[in-house]
């Protein structure tokens, strides 16, 4: 789970670099408190390699590539659909994610996803109220992949955001549920 969190954080950095990068290969070394990383962009794929030799790469995909139902009328937020791969001493892990948005209410989107996904293998509904806001969290198995859908309201813009993610079942850990 920690590795997937690192992947998601690196994705935010990398997608920013992709947005700024043009064609051809570009390399940049970034130094920080915890050491330095080398960022390489080539043909729309961005790789980040740390001092230990662990690497993370992302490439843009479409939301449809995740093979998760897409809420009707929802639009992908620019630069948020990506496949992420991590290579290091623990082996190779990969996953994909996309962030969508809609003006429909959080409760309508949650109800739609619950209806669409509840029959899936290993379906788990971990929806809850978080700081007074309704949040939908759904997980299910699709072959050797774990799929997740998280629905909530963006407090700044007021839109409903939908985070779709997919990864190998070994790399994604389901949250503990209390029933």
N, C-alpha and C positions, 0 to 999 in steps of 0.2 A: 504494500500500500504506500509506503514511504517513497518507493521508486516511482510509482505512478504519479504521486504528488509532485515530485521533482520534475517528471516529464511534463506535467501540465504547466508548471512554472517556467520551464525552459521553453515551452511552446509559445508562451506569451512573448518572450524575448525574441524568439526566432521568427515568429510571424511579423513582428515589427521590422526585423531585418529584411525579410522577404518583400515587404511592402516598399522598402526603400531601394532594394537592389534592382539592377537592370539585367540585361542579358550578359552572358559570359560568366567566367568564374571570378569570384572575389573572395579574398581572405582578409580577416581582421582579427587581431589579438586583443582581447579585453582583459585588463587586470582589475582584480577586486580584492577585498579583504581576505577571501579564502583561497587566493591563487589566481591563475589566469586560465582562460579558455581561448581556443581558436575557433572562430566562426567562419565557415566556408559556404558560399552560395553558388550554386551552378544549376542552370536550367530549372529554376523554381524549387529546387531542393536545398534545404539549409541543414548543415551539419555543425554540431558543437562538440569539440573534443576537449576534455579537461587534462590536467597535468598527469593524472594516473592512467590516461589512455582510454578511459570510458568515453563513449561517444553517444550522442543523441542526434537524431536527424528527423526532420519534418518535411513533408511535401503536401502541397495543397491537394484537396480532393473535393468532391461534391458531397453534399449531405446524403444523397441517394446511395453513395458508396458504403455507408454504414449499414444498410439493409435493415433499418428501423423505420416504422411508419412515421411519416412526416405530417404534422398537424395541418389540416387544410388552410391554405392562405398564409402560412408562416413563411417568413423570409429568412435566409441565412445572413447573419451579420457578417459583413465583409471581412475576409481574412481569418475567419474562425474555424473553417473546415480543414482539418489536417490529419494526416497519418503520422504517428510518432513512433520511432524505433529507438530502442536503447540497447547498446552493446557494451558489455563489460565483463568483469570476472564472474558475475552471476549468470552469464549467458545473454541471450537476446530476448527482449520483450518488445511487443509492439501493441499499439492500440490506435484508435481513431476517435476523433470527436468533432462535433459541430455545434455551434450555438445559433439557435433560431430565435425569432421574435414575432409576436403577434399583438394586436391591440385587443384581442379577446381576453376575457377575464381568466384569472388563474384557475378558478373553480371549474370553468367550462373546459379548459385545456386538460386539467387533471382528470375530469370525468371522461373525456374522449380517450385519453391514453389508458385509463383503467379498463374501459370497455374493449379497446383494441388489443391490449396485452394480457389481460387476465387469464386467457386460455393457454398461454405459452408455457413451455416446460420450465419448471423451477420458478415460476412467477412469485415475486415478493413485492408487497406494497409496504414501504416504510415511510409513507407520507406522514407529515406532522405539522404542528404550528411551531414556527421558530420566530422568537421575538414578536409574537402577535401576528405574524404573516403565515398564510397557508403555503406549504411547500409540498409538492408531489415528488416522490422518489420511488421509481419502479425498476426492478431488476428481473432479468430472466436469462435462461440458457438458450443458446442457439448453436447446436452442434458443439464444437470445442471452444466457442466464444461466449463470453458473458456480455450482455447488453444492458445498458442503463439509460434511463430517462429521468431528468430532474427538471421540475417546473417550479418557477417562482417569479415574483415581481421584482423588476429592477426599480429600486427606490428613487433613483435619479430621473429616469425617463418615464416611469409609470407603465412601461410595456411589460408584457409577460414574456419571460425568457425561457427557452427550452434547451437544455443541454443534452445532446445525444452522445453516447460513447459506446465503444465496442472494443474489446480486447480479449486476449487469450484468457481462459478461465483461471489459469495459474497466476497470471499477473494482476487480476482484479479480485479484490476481496469484498465479499458482500458484507454490509454492515450488520451488526448484531441487532436482532429485533426483540422487543419486549412485548409479550402478549399475555 
